[in-house]
Every structure is written in C-alpha cells, then in structure tokens.
Amino acid sequence: MKTIWAWACLPFAWTAATNVAAQDGKLSLEMLYHPTQKVKFETRPLTRLSWDAQNRLIETQIKDGALQLFVVNPHTWEKQALAVDGNIVQILRQAGIEENQQVALAEKLGAQITPGQTAYLFTYKNDLWLLDTQKAQARELTHTPDQVEDEAILSPDNRSVAYLKGNDMYVTDIATAKETRLTHDGSETNFNGRLDWVYMEEIYGRGKLRAFWWSPDSKRLAFLNFDESKVPVYTLSGDHAQPVKTDRTRYPKAGDPNPTVRLGVIDQEGKIAWTENPYPGKETLIVQVGWTPDGRLLASWQDRVQTWLDLRLYDAKRSASQVVVHESSPAWTERLPFPTFLKDGGFVWESDRTGHRHVYRYDQQFRLEHAVTKGDWDVRTVYGVDEANGRVLFSANERNPIGNDVYSIGLDGKAQQRLTQDSGTHQVRWNKTYSMFLDSWSSLKQTPKQALLSDSGKTLRAIDDVGMPEAMKGVRLAKVSQQQIKARDGFLLESLLYLPPDFDPQKKYPVYQHLYAGPMAPQVNDRWSNDLYHHFLAQQGYIVWVLDNRSASNKGLASAWPIHKKLGQLELQDQLDGLEWLRQQGWADMERVALNGWSYGGYMTSYAMTHSKAWKLGFVGAPVTDWHLYDSVYTERYMGLPSENKEGYDKGSVLKAAKDLHGKILIMHGTMDDNVHPQNAIMLIDALIQNGKDYSLQLYPGQGHGPRGDWTVWSLQKAKWEFLKNNL
C-alpha cells in the first residue's frame, strides 16, 4: 500500500489561462475535472539544471524534440552551448521510427537526458533500441517483436544491456547486438530477475519489477529467483469487457504462503552461483540487493513479520556471508538504505534503532564507533559523505517537523550546521565535490523557488521564483493555516485548515475532513500544493480539515510503533482528539462533519464510521475492510501473523463492526484493483446488507487502485460532490 490515492487533493498547478475564474472569483467543479471544460492549471517549470560527471553545472533545454545543453559558469552564469546533436526527433526519423511515434518517444527520452551520459534505452515495437546522443544515432538491439523486453538496464561500462523476456534474463552486447539468454527455467511460477507482485508493491516499490543488479565491473549480475508455486492466485474477472479480460495474480494475503526467494550471481555466459540460505527453516524476505564499490555482494534480510533486519556481506565466492549490522525494534523494522562506504573501509549507516532515523559510523571491522547524528528528530536523506572535509551531508526535520532542511555534520558527530535558511521542503542536488548545491524548495505559503548555494549555505544565485500567475489573482482562495494540536497525552498532531474566503467566526460551517492515516505517510507537509478542490469546497462554504494521526506524521518510528498489532484503534483516538480541538473553536458544525479517504484512508474512514459517531458522512475509497484480506508483507509488518494476533485483527476489522455503522457512506472502488481487491468492498456491502445498513456505491469498470482517465475522474468527483451536497 505504497501509493496514496487522494483524488480530493489532486496536485493541480497554475497556468496563464484566460477566464480561469468566474467574475465572482469562484472555481467550479467543471473547471477542475470536466474532460472538455477543465482548465489546465500548469505552473512554469523550474530551470532544468544538474551536475555532470565532470562536475560541471549543465542546463538542459528540450523543445519540440530538440535537445540543447549548456555549460553554466556558476559564478558568472555565463552559458556555453555544448557541441552535441540533440535533435532527438531527427535522430529517430533517420533511424526509421514511424512519424506518429517520433515526438512521443522524443519527449520520453528527453526527460531522461542526463549530462555525462550518452546512451539511453527505449522500446519500439516490442524491441529494444539504443539512443546514442554522442553519435547522434538510434539503432535496434533486439529483433524479436513477438516478445516483450522489459526492465532493461545498461552495464556500468555501457558495453552490455541486461533485460527480461517473460520470466527469464537476457543480455545483449551493445557493439555486436549479440543476444545471450542467461536463464532457461522461467515459468508462470518461477521468476528469474523479475519481482513478484508483493515484493514489487511492498518492498522494492510500485512499478519496479527488476530484480537484477550489475556488478561494478560489469561482468556479473546479482539476481533474485522467486518460486511462486505455493502463493495463492487471486482472480479479477474483468467484466467490463467482452470477452472478459481476466487478471490472475499470485497474491499472498496475511498468513498465506509467501514466494520462496533465492539470491544468485550470474555471469554473461549464464553460469549461476547460488548464495547460501543463512536462515534455514525460517521464513525470510530479501529486501535489498547490491554491491560494494569494490565488487562484494551485499544483501539485507528480514524475518517474515519484519521485526529485525540483517545486512549481510558475502565472501569472494559469493556463497557464505556474515552479518555486518543487525537491527531490531519493539515493533517492526523498516527496510533501510545500503551503507555509504568510506575510503578507510568503514561506512556510515542509517538506523531507526532509537525510534528516530539517524546516521551511525562503523569501522572497517564492522564495529559501531559512534552516532553521527542524534536527537528527537529524523534524518530524511543522506546526500553523501564529503570525506575531503570529514563531514556528512543530509536533510532532516530538526527545525520543521512537517518539512526539512539541509545540514552538514562532522563524521565525528560534531559541528552540525544548518545550510538552508528558508523554512519549507527542500530538494537538493550536490555537485561531485560537495562544494555547491542546487536547492529547489517551497512551503505552504511560498511557490517553488530554485537557487544555487555554496557548501556553507550562502546563496550564490537566485535562479527561479515561480510566483503566483496573473491569471489566478482573481480567484478567491481559501484562508489556509497550519497548526499543532495536543492529543490527550500531549503529543502534537499536525493539521491544516482551509477556511472560506469570507469566513465569519460567528457562523457555523459544515466540515469536509480528508485523511490517509497510514503509517509514516503524512498529508500535512510544508510545501506548495495546488489542491484546488479544497479551495473549491471552501468557496462553497465548507471548512476543509486535514489531520495526521501521530503514526502517520512521519515524526520518527517511535511515534508509529504504538499501533503495532492494533491498526485502526489508536489512529481513531488521535482523529477524535483532533475533532475535539475543532469543536472548541466554535465555528465548526460538529453535527455536519464528512470524512474522506482512499486506500488506507478508505480503511480509516470505514473504520471511523463503524467505531464512532463523530462523522455524519463517509467517502470510502478502495478500502481494506479486514486485514485478513490484504497482502502479507504490508499487513504482517504492522499486525503480525493472524494466527498470533487474533484480537488485533478482530478489533481492526470493519466487517465485524458493520452492524455499528453510523451515518451515510459512499463506497468507491475500481473493479480491477489488484492492490486492495474489490473483495474488500463486496464483503463490506454484504455485511451491511445482513445488518440492515444502507450504503451508496460507485464502481469504476476496468479501473485499478487509483481510477484514471478524464471521464472516470469526472464521474468520481461529480458523484462525491453530489453526495456531499445532498447529505451533509
């Protein structure tokens, strides 16, 4: 459950369109969502800047398929064009790519262009192609249009490309286009180098199916093999089409058999060396695979319910291994980044062992030397180690719990320095020598900006300031404020309020509340967001309210651990505490509060509507309605095994509490949702019927976990708006 689908707050941006708002300054639902009437609210993009392998600052411009690169002098901002034929459309045309495909391919490739890299892969008519910007040519690498090549990746030396066909691995030599099949036993239940559904969704990241990794010397590939034979099959019938488009996916639910996974190393001739299983007889997960800079194999292993993590380093033969770092926690342990290795053989490592994410230094014998960072705050990103100056560069939420700043600190844990001055959320790209960095940042009140800063945080040049376009100055926006609210035990909950433009504190207003509520997935962030739907609702006379329960706030794992084996229970308590604060303000009509959520937010909405009477209306999008019905890796991380936590599963169930539904609910679900299966909604509906409870339903034929397409989104938003107007 990685992606947060929240159609109520789609990130629209601004554009210089005419007639954006009516004369009264109000937005309309049609302007936001109607397929033929909506306005494109697009912001002017930031200047595309990056650092190349030679440590030069490069500006990239792409227009109508033509690529142009400039070397920018960071001190004078003088620009010098690089001598490169970057007309991607022209290159594709000369290669014989059909005209109707040229622009689309050029735009896709243009977005990948990185200074210092000249080779790029793309697929055309099911075959793999190479774009060489240095030679200004594109050529075909494979010649099997009846098969699909996917997950292709170039070797570090750019001489080979590895990819998948079905569930087998292949490699092609770039110079000769000679293809070698590396594995031969791929099947419906045996995956070589391809992630299965649950590993893709919950461990390596949605949409990432590649389960193979080049060694630094380009001679070998580490890869995972999945035996799916014991994993149950879930069938989506696909009744939206004729003939029926059935989708059968091996999907382990809580307590079901997981795939059996092996880690191997294969050379370019197809010779495989399998690593040992260091935990014979135990159910485990392999959650990270990679290589050290000098070519040693690394892997991170966890137990099935993810209470511990072992970072293991393999010997030269890649068979035996030793534990480099062992992590455990009182609840669950997160999948952690690989270490950053130092020239002396030691490394820095990120850990949540204190309940907050911090950086630790280990020596070459894998012994802990000391904590580099510490405190009641969290490191967000480690950018790298500047060994020349003995410091670690990172971002953290020390100053701003809903944003981040950029910091440096000595490897000895001393002389910590904040390098960014403006509060908000910063996205940073350091140059190779860590002497300068590009900073793109925004806040709740500040539109995106970009600047070049020195390694001490001094602004060398202000580059971009998007600002508020003229076209939107006539729109009467909501009054947005962010506040911290004390829960009953004193924990500070983060929230956002959108008040009507003509807000009168003497009046009473209905409330539209949006949440997600899932672990470590905040909705309250200090960054610019064009959530025009929330402004639309405020214009219509609603207070819009967003509150993160503590486990969702991303204020360290310590704040989330209390929900372990108790999903739903403590999140609801925090949400009720937030509503009590809202009640005390005097201007919220607490008899007219609607709750909206999708995915985990759909679960939380349905849970709140069946376990309390605080909300009159519930928008229940793609909900998990009982944790027995969701996938094993996500569910067991937070709930443990069903056989070992019957009470937690029972108390966290919406199905078992259907008889207690209070208020009206609108259930929304895509019929081809392979993530949160429609079974969840169907079983909830059945339970409501058996208990004499009413419900409203919106199904989206052929849609997955997040309904897409102009007409589908319009139907969804129109149905929600009508339900809100008619029932709140």
C-alpha positions in Angstrom: 0.0 0.0 0.0 2.6 2.5 -1.1 0.7 4.9 -3.2 -1.7 7.3 -1.5 -4.7 7.9 -3.8 -6.4 11.0 -2.7 -8.5 12.4 -5.6 -9.8 15.1 -3.3 -6.4 16.8 -3.4 -5.0 16.2 -6.9 -1.9 18.4 -7.4 -3.2 20.9 -9.9 -0.8 23.7 -10.8 -1.3 27.2 -12.1 -1.3 28.5 -15.7 -1.7 31.7 -17.5 -5.0 30.7 -19.0 -7.7 33.2 -19.6 -11.2 33.2 -18.0 -9.8 30.9 -15.2 -12.4 32.1 -12.7 -15.9 33.3 -12.9 -16.4 37.0 -12.3 -17.1 36.3 -8.7 -13.7 34.7 -8.3 -15.1 31.2 -7.7 -13.9 27.9 -9.1 -16.3 25.3 -10.5 -16.1 21.5 -10.5 -16.1 21.6 -14.3 -13.1 23.8 -14.3 -11.2 21.3 -12.2 -12.3 18.0 -13.6 -14.7 18.1 -16.7 -12.9 16.4 -19.6 -13.8 19.1 -22.1 -14.3 22.1 -19.9 -11.4 21.9 -17.4 -8.7 24.5 -17.3 -5.1 23.4 -17.3 -3.6 24.9 -14.2 0.1 24.4 -15.0 3.0 26.1 -13.4 6.0 27.4 -15.2 8.7 24.8 -14.8 11.9 25.4 -12.9 15.1 25.7 -15.0 16.4 22.2 -15.6 19.8 22.1 -14.0 22.1 19.2 -13.0 25.8 18.3 -12.4 27.6 16.1 -14.9 30.4 13.6 -14.3 33.0 16.3 -14.8 31.4 18.4 -12.0 30.1 21.0 -14.5 26.7 22.7 -14.0 24.6 21.8 -17.0 21.3 23.4 -18.1 19.1 21.2 -20.3 16.5 22.6 -22.7 14.2 20.4 -24.7 11.7 21.9 -27.2 9.8 20.0 -29.9 12.1 17.0 -29.5 15.3 19.1 -29.9 17.8 18.8 -27.0 20.2 21.6 -26.2 22.8 21.5 -23.4 24.6 24.5 -21.9 27.6 24.5 -19.5 26.8 27.2 -17.0 29.5 29.1 -15.1 28.2 29.1 -11.5 30.0 32.3 -10.7 29.1 34.5 -13.7 26.1 32.5 -15.0 27.6 32.7 -18.5 26.3 29.8 -20.7 28.3 27.9 -23.4 26.5 25.5 -25.7 27.8 22.0 -25.7 28.6 20.6 -29.2 26.1 17.8 -29.3 23.5 16.9 -31.9 20.5 16.7 -29.6 17.6 16.7 -32.1 16.1 13.5 -30.8 13.2 13.7 -33.3 15.6 13.9 -36.2 17.7 11.0 -34.8 14.6 8.9 -34.5 13.4 9.9 -38.0 16.8 8.9 -39.5 16.5 5.5 -37.7 13.3 4.7 -39.4 10.9 5.3 -36.5 7.4 5.8 -37.7 6.4 9.5 -37.7 3.5 9.1 -35.4 5.8 7.7 -32.7 8.7 10.1 -33.0 7.5 13.0 -30.8 6.2 10.8 -28.0 9.4 8.8 -27.9 11.5 12.0 -28.1 9.6 13.5 -25.1 10.0 10.3 -23.1 13.8 10.1 -23.9 14.3 13.8 -23.4 13.1 13.6 -19.8 15.9 11.0 -19.2 18.7 13.0 -20.6 21.5 13.4 -18.1 24.7 15.3 -18.6 27.7 13.0 -19.0 25.6 10.1 -20.2 25.3 9.4 -23.9 23.5 6.1 -24.1 19.7 5.6 -23.5 17.5 2.6 -23.9 13.9 2.7 -25.3 11.4 0.2 -26.6 9.9 0.4 -30.1 7.5 -2.3 -31.5 8.4 -4.6 -28.7 12.2 -4.4 -29.5 14.9 -2.8 -27.5 16.7 0.2 -29.1 19.7 2.4 -28.1 19.8 6.1 -28.5 23.4 7.4 -28.7 23.5 11.2 -28.3 27.2 11.4 -28.9 27.0 9.6 -32.2 23.6 11.1 -32.9 22.1 7.8 -33.9 19.5 5.3 -32.7 19.7 1.6 -33.5 17.9 -1.7 -32.8 19.5 -4.1 -30.3 17.0 -6.9 -30.4 15.0 -8.4 -33.2 12.1 -10.3 -31.6 8.9 -8.2 -32.0 6.8 -11.2 -30.9 8.4 -11.0 -27.5 8.4 -8.1 -25.0 11.7 -7.0 -23.5 11.4 -5.0 -20.3 13.3 -3.8 -17.2 16.4 -3.2 -19.4 19.5 -1.6 -17.8 22.9 -0.8 -19.2 26.0 -2.2 -17.6 28.3 0.3 -15.8 30.7 0.2 -18.7 27.9 0.8 -21.3 29.0 -2.3 -23.2 26.1 -4.6 -22.4 22.4 -4.3 -21.6 20.5 -6.8 -19.4 16.8 -7.3 -19.6 13.9 -9.7 -19.2 11.8 -11.6 -21.6 8.9 -13.2 -19.7 10.5 -14.6 -16.5 14.0 -15.1 -17.9 17.1 -12.9 -18.1 18.9 -11.9 -21.2 22.0 -9.8 -22.0 22.9 -8.2 -25.3 26.4 -6.9 -26.3 26.0 -3.3 -27.4 28.7 -3.4 -30.1 27.6 -6.5 -31.9 23.9 -6.7 -30.8 24.5 -10.3 -30.0 21.9 -11.6 -27.5 22.6 -14.3 -24.9 19.9 -16.0 -22.9 21.1 -16.3 -19.3 18.3 -18.3 -17.6 16.1 -21.0 -19.1 13.7 -22.1 -16.5 11.4 -19.1 -16.2 7.7 -20.0 -16.0 4.3 -18.9 -14.6 5.6 -19.9 -11.1 9.4 -19.4 -11.5 10.6 -15.8 -11.9 14.3 -15.1 -12.7 15.2 -11.5 -12.1 11.6 -10.4 -12.0 9.9 -9.3 -8.8 6.6 -10.9 -7.9 3.5 -8.7 -7.0 4.0 -8.5 -3.2 7.8 -7.8 -3.5 7.1 -5.1 -6.1 4.3 -3.4 -4.2 5.6 -3.5 -0.6 9.4 -3.9 -0.7 11.1 -2.6 -3.9 8.5 -0.1 -5.0 5.4 0.0 -7.2 6.1 -0.3 -10.9 9.7 -1.6 -10.2 9.8 -5.2 -11.4 13.6 -5.5 -12.0 15.2 -8.0 -9.6 18.8 -8.0 -11.0 21.8 -5.7 -10.4 25.0 -5.2 -12.3 28.3 -5.7 -10.5 30.6 -2.6 -10.6 33.0 -4.4 -13.1 30.1 -5.2 -15.5 30.9 -8.9 -15.5 28.1 -10.3 -13.4 24.6 -9.7 -12.3 23.1 -10.4 -8.8 19.5 -11.5 -9.1 16.6 -12.9 -7.2 14.7 -16.0 -8.1 11.1 -16.4 -7.0 9.2 -19.7 -6.6 5.6 -18.7 -6.7 4.1 -22.2 -6.7 2.6 -22.0 -3.2 1.3 -18.4 -3.5 -2.5 -18.3 -3.8 -4.0 -16.9 -7.0 -6.4 -14.0 -6.9 -8.7 -13.5 -10.0 -10.1 -10.2 -11.2 -12.8 -11.2 -13.6 -12.7 -8.1 -15.9 -16.4 -8.0 -16.6 -16.0 -4.5 -18.1 -15.1 -6.1 -21.5 -16.2 -8.8 -23.9 -14.6 -11.2 -24.0 -13.9 -10.9 -20.2 -10.3 -9.6 -19.5 -9.4 -11.9 -16.6 -6.4 -10.9 -14.5 -4.9 -13.7 -12.4 -2.2 -12.6 -9.9 -0.4 -14.6 -7.3 -1.1 -12.6 -4.2 -0.3 -13.7 -0.7 -2.8 -12.4 1.9 -2.0 -12.2 5.6 -0.9 -15.6 6.8 -0.7 -17.1 3.2 2.5 -18.7 1.8 4.9 -16.1 0.5 7.1 -16.8 -2.5 10.3 -18.7 -1.8 13.2 -16.5 -2.8 16.8 -17.3 -3.6 19.8 -14.9 -4.3 22.2 -15.8 -7.1 25.0 -14.3 -9.1 25.2 -15.0 -12.9 27.9 -14.1 -15.4 27.4 -13.1 -19.0 27.6 -16.7 -20.2 24.8 -17.8 -17.9 26.8 -19.6 -15.2 25.0 -19.3 -11.8 26.4 -19.3 -8.3 23.6 -19.5 -5.7 24.3 -18.0 -2.3 23.6 -19.9 0.9 20.4 -19.5 2.8 21.6 -18.1 6.1 18.3 -18.8 7.9 17.4 -22.5 7.0 14.0 -23.4 8.2 12.8 -19.8 8.7 10.6 -17.6 6.6 12.5 -14.6 5.4 12.4 -11.7 3.0 15.4 -10.4 0.9 14.7 -6.6 0.9 17.9 -5.1 -0.6 20.5 -6.5 -3.0 23.6 -4.7 -4.3 27.3 -4.4 -4.5 30.1 -2.7 -2.5 32.3 -0.3 -4.5 35.0 -2.9 -4.7 32.6 -5.6 -6.0 31.5 -7.6 -3.0 27.9 -8.7 -2.8 25.5 -7.2 -0.2 22.0 -8.2 0.8 19.6 -7.2 3.5 17.4 -9.9 5.0 14.4 -9.7 7.3 12.2 -12.1 9.1 8.7 -12.6 7.7 7.0 -10.2 10.1 9.9 -7.7 9.8 10.9 -7.4 13.4 14.6 -7.5 12.5 17.0 -6.7 9.6 20.4 -8.2 8.9 22.8 -6.5 6.5 24.9 -9.4 5.1 28.3 -9.2 3.3 29.2 -12.1 1.1 32.7 -13.6 0.6 34.7 -13.7 -2.7 32.9 -16.9 -3.9 29.5 -15.3 -3.0 28.4 -18.3 -1.1 29.0 -17.7 2.6 28.1 -14.4 4.3 28.4 -12.6 7.6 26.2 -10.2 9.4 27.6 -6.6 9.2 24.8 -4.9 11.0 21.8 -6.3 12.9 18.7 -4.1 13.5 15.7 -4.9 15.6 12.8 -3.0 17.3 10.0 -3.4 19.7 7.5 -3.4 16.8 8.7 -3.5 13.2 12.0 -2.6 11.4 11.9 -0.6 8.2 13.8 -1.5 5.0 17.0 0.6 5.4 19.3 2.1 2.7 22.6 0.4 2.0 25.6 1.9 3.7 27.9 4.6 2.3 31.4 3.2 2.3 34.4 5.3 3.3 38.0 5.1 1.9 39.3 3.5 5.1 36.9 0.6 4.7 34.4 1.8 7.2 30.9 3.1 6.4 28.1 5.2 7.6 24.7 3.6 8.2 21.2 4.8 8.7 19.1 3.3 11.5 15.8 3.8 13.4 17.1 2.0 16.5 16.3 4.9 18.8 12.9 5.4 17.3 14.3 8.2 15.1 16.2 7.9 11.9 19.9 8.8 12.5 23.3 8.2 11.0 26.0 6.0 12.6 29.7 5.4 11.8 31.2 1.9 11.7 34.8 1.0 11.3 36.3 -1.5 8.8 35.8 -4.4 11.2 32.0 -3.5 11.2 32.1 -2.3 14.7 30.0 0.7 15.8 32.2 3.7 16.5 29.5 6.3 17.4 26.3 8.0 16.4 27.0 10.8 13.9 23.5 12.5 14.4 21.2 12.3 17.4 18.1 13.9 18.8 14.3 13.8 18.8 14.1 14.4 15.0 14.8 12.4 11.9 17.3 12.3 9.1 15.4 12.3 5.8 18.0 11.8 3.2 21.8 11.2 3.3 23.2 13.0 0.3 26.7 11.7 0.7 30.0 11.9 2.7 32.4 14.7 1.9 35.5 12.8 3.0 37.8 15.7 2.0 36.3 17.8 4.7 35.3 15.0 7.0 31.5 15.6 7.0 28.2 14.0 6.2 25.6 16.0 4.2 21.9 15.2 4.9 18.4 16.6 5.2 16.4 16.4 8.4 13.2 17.7 10.1 15.0 19.1 13.2 13.7 22.6 12.8 10.4 21.9 10.9 8.5 18.7 11.7 6.4 18.9 8.5 9.3 20.0 6.2 13.0 19.6 6.0 16.3 21.4 5.9 19.8 20.7 4.6 22.6 20.1 7.1 26.3 19.2 7.4 27.9 17.5 10.3 31.4 16.1 11.0 32.0 12.4 10.7 32.9 12.7 14.4 29.3 13.9 15.2 30.4 17.4 15.9 29.9 20.9 14.3 26.4 20.3 13.0 25.3 23.2 10.7 22.0 24.0 9.0 22.7 25.1 5.4 19.2 26.3 4.4 17.6 29.4 5.8 14.1 29.4 4.4 11.6 27.1 6.2 9.8 24.6 4.0 10.6 21.5 2.0 14.0 21.4 0.1 15.1 19.1 -2.7 18.8 19.3 -3.1 21.4 18.2 -5.7 25.1 18.4 -4.6 27.9 18.6 -7.1 30.5 15.9 -7.1 33.0 17.6 -4.8 30.3 18.9 -2.4 31.3 22.5 -2.9 27.9 23.7 -4.1 24.3 22.5 -4.3 21.2 23.3 -6.2 18.2 23.8 -3.9 14.6 23.7 -5.1 12.2 24.5 -2.3 8.7 25.6 -1.5 6.4 25.9 1.5 2.7 26.1 2.3 2.8 29.9 1.6 5.7 30.0 -0.9 5.5 28.9 -4.5 8.5 26.9 -5.8 11.9 28.6 -5.9 15.4 27.4 -7.1 18.8 28.7 -6.1 22.5 27.8 -6.2 24.2 27.7 -2.8 27.7 27.3 -1.5 28.7 24.4 0.7 28.3 26.7 3.7 24.7 27.6 2.7 25.4 31.0 1.2 23.1 31.9 -1.7 25.3 32.3 -4.8 22.5 32.9 -7.2 18.7 33.0 -7.1 17.6 31.2 -10.2 13.8 30.7 -10.3 10.8 32.1 -8.5 7.6 30.6 -10.0 5.3 33.1 -8.2 1.6 33.4 -8.5 0.5 33.9 -12.1 -1.6 36.8 -13.1 -4.5 34.6 -14.2 -5.1 33.3 -10.7 -5.1 36.6 -8.9 -8.8 36.9 -9.4 -9.6 33.6 -7.7 -10.8 33.9 -4.1 -8.7 31.3 -2.4 -9.3 29.7 1.0 -7.5 31.0 4.0 -5.0 28.2 4.7 -3.4 27.8 8.2 -1.3 25.1 9.7 -1.5 24.3 13.4 -0.3 21.8 16.0 -3.0 20.2 18.2 -2.4 18.5 21.5 -3.7 14.9 21.7 -4.9 13.7 25.1 -1.4 12.6 26.1 0.2 15.9 24.9 1.5 14.6 21.5 1.5 17.4 19.0 -0.7 16.4 16.0 -0.2 18.3 12.7 -3.2 19.8 10.9 -4.3 22.1 8.0 -7.4 24.2 7.8 -8.9 25.7 4.7 -11.4 28.4 5.8 -13.9 30.0 3.4 -12.6 33.3 1.8 -15.4 35.2 3.5 -15.0 33.3 6.8 -17.1 34.6 9.7 -16.2 33.2 13.1 -19.7 33.9 14.3 -21.2 31.4 11.9 -21.3 27.6 11.9 -19.8 25.8 9.0 -20.0 22.1 7.8 -16.7 20.3 7.7 -15.1 18.2 5.0 -12.2 16.2 6.5 -9.5 14.5 4.4 -7.1 11.8 5.8 -4.8 9.0 4.8 -3.7 7.9 8.3 -1.4 5.1 7.2 2.0 4.5 8.9 4.6 7.2 8.2 2.5 8.8 5.4 1.7 12.4 6.3 -0.8 14.5 4.5 0.3 17.7 6.2 3.5 18.9 4.6 5.2 22.3 4.4 5.4 22.5 0.7 3.4 24.3 -2.1 0.3 22.3 -3.2 -2.3 23.5 -5.6 -5.1 21.5 -4.0 -7.8 23.5 -5.8 -10.5 21.0 -4.8 -10.1 22.1 -1.2 -10.2 25.7 -2.3 -13.4 24.9 -4.3 -15.0 23.4 -1.2 -14.0 26.3 0.9 -15.6 28.7 -1.6 -18.8 26.6 -1.3 -19.0 27.3 2.4 -17.2 24.2 3.8 -14.3 24.1 6.3 -11.7 21.7 4.9 -9.7 19.9 7.6 -6.7 17.7 7.3 -5.2 16.0 10.3 -2.4 13.5 10.6 -2.7 11.0 13.4 0.7 10.5 15.1 1.5 7.2 13.4 1.0 8.9 10.0 3.0 12.0 10.9 6.5 10.7 10.0 7.9 12.1 13.2 10.1 9.0 13.8 9.1 5.4 14.1 8.7 5.8 17.8 5.5 7.7 17.2 4.2 4.9 15.0 5.3 1.8 16.9 2.3 2.0 19.4 -0.1 1.0 16.6 1.8 -2.3 16.2 -0.8 -5.1 16.1 -3.6 -2.5 16.7 -4.3 -0.9 13.4 -7.3 1.4 13.5 -7.6 1.7 17.2 -5.0 4.4 18.1 -5.4 6.2 14.8 -9.1 6.8 15.6 -8.2 8.1 19.0 -6.0 10.7 17.6 -8.5 11.7 15.0 -11.2 12.1 17.7 -8.8 14.3 19.7 -8.4 16.5 16.7 -12.1 16.8 16.3 -12.4 17.9 19.9 -10.0 20.8 19.2 -12.1 21.7 16.2 -15.2 21.7 18.4 -13.6 24.1 20.8 -13.1 26.7 18.1 -16.8 27.4 18.0 -17.3 27.8 14.2 -17.4 24.2 13.1 -20.8 22.5 12.9 -19.8 19.2 14.6 -23.1 17.6 13.6 -22.2 18.0 10.0 -18.7 16.5 9.5 -17.7 14.4 6.5 -14.7 12.2 6.3 -12.9 11.3 3.1 -10.1 8.8 2.4 -8.7 6.4 -0.2 -6.8 3.2 0.2 -5.6 3.3 3.9 -7.7 6.4 4.1 -10.6 4.4 2.8 -10.0 1.8 5.6 -9.7 4.6 8.2 -12.9 6.2 7.0 -14.9 3.0 7.1 -13.3 2.1 10.5 -14.3 5.5 11.9 -17.8 5.3 10.6 -18.3 1.9 12.3 -16.4 2.6 15.5 -17.6 6.1 16.4 -20.5 8.5 15.9 -18.4 11.6 15.2 -18.8 11.8 11.5 -22.1 12.2 9.6 -20.8 11.2 6.2 -18.0 9.0 4.9 -16.3 8.8 1.5 -14.8 5.3 1.5 -12.4 4.8 -1.4 -10.8 1.4 -2.2 -10.9 0.4 1.5 -9.2 -2.5 3.3 -12.2 -3.7 5.3 -10.5 -6.6 7.1 -6.8 -7.1 7.4 -7.1 -10.8 6.6 -7.9 -9.6 3.0 -4.7 -7.5 2.4 -1.3 -8.6 1.3 1.1 -10.5 3.6 4.2 -8.2 3.6 2.4 -4.9 4.4 -0.2 -6.4 6.8 2.2 -8.6 8.8 4.7 -5.7 9.2 2.1 -3.9 11.3 -0.2 -6.6 12.5 1.9 -9.7 12.8 0.5 -13.1 11.7 -3.3 -13.6 12.0 -2.6 -16.8 14.0 -0.7 -14.9 16.6 -2.8 -11.7 16.8 -6.5 -12.7 16.6 -7.6 -9.9 18.9 -5.8 -7.2 16.8 -7.3 -8.5 13.6 -10.8 -8.7 15.1 -10.7 -5.2 16.6 -9.2 -3.7 13.4 -12.0 -5.2 11.2 -14.6 -3.1 9.6 -16.6 -6.2 8.5 -17.0 -7.3 12.1 -18.3 -3.9 13.1 -20.7 -3.4 10.1 -23.7 -3.5 12.5 -22.4 -0.4 14.1 -22.3 1.8 11.0 -23.3 5.4 11.9 -24.1 7.9 9.2 -24.1 7.6 5.4 -21.3 6.2 3.3 -20.3 6.3 -0.3 -18.2 3.3 -1.3 -15.9 3.7 -4.3 -13.8 1.0 -5.9 -12.2 0.1 -9.2 -13.3 -3.3 -10.4 -9.7 -4.3 -11.5 -8.0 -3.2 -8.3 -5.1 -5.6 -7.9 -3.9 -3.9 -4.8 -6.9 -3.5 -2.4 -9.1 -6.1 -4.0 -12.8 -5.3 -4.8 -13.5 -8.3 -2.5 -13.0 -5.8 0.4 -15.9 -3.6 -0.8 -18.1 -6.6 -1.8 -17.7 -8.2 1.6 -18.4 -4.9 3.4 -21.6 -4.5 1.3 -22.7 -8.0 2.2 -22.1 -7.3 5.9 -24.0 -4.0 5.7 -26.9 -5.8 4.0 -27.0 -8.6 6.6 -27.2 -5.9 9.3 -29.8 -3.7 7.7 -27.5 -0.9 6.9 -27.8 1.4 3.9 -24.9 2.4 1.6 -24.2 4.1 -1.7 -21.8 2.7 -4.3 -19.7 3.9 -7.2 -17.9 1.2 -9.2 -15.3 2.1 -11.8 -15.2 -0.6 -14.5 -11.7 -1.8 -15.5 -10.0 0.6 -13.1 -7.2 -0.2 -10.7 -6.3 1.1 -7.3 -6.4 4.7 -8.5 -9.1 5.4 -11.1 -7.6 7.2 -14.1 -8.9 8.8 -17.3 -10.7 12.1 -17.7 -14.3 10.7 -17.8 -13.7 8.3 -14.9 -12.2 11.1 -12.7 -15.1 13.4 -13.6 -17.6 10.7 -12.7 -15.9 10.1 -9.4 -15.6 13.8 -8.4 -19.2 14.6 -9.6 -20.6 11.7 -7.5 -18.7 12.8 -4.4 -19.8 16.4 -4.8 -23.5 15.4 -5.2 -23.2 13.1 -2.2 -21.7 15.8 -0.1 -24.3 18.4 -1.1 -27.3 16.1 -0.7 -26.3 14.5 2.6 -24.3 17.0 4.7 
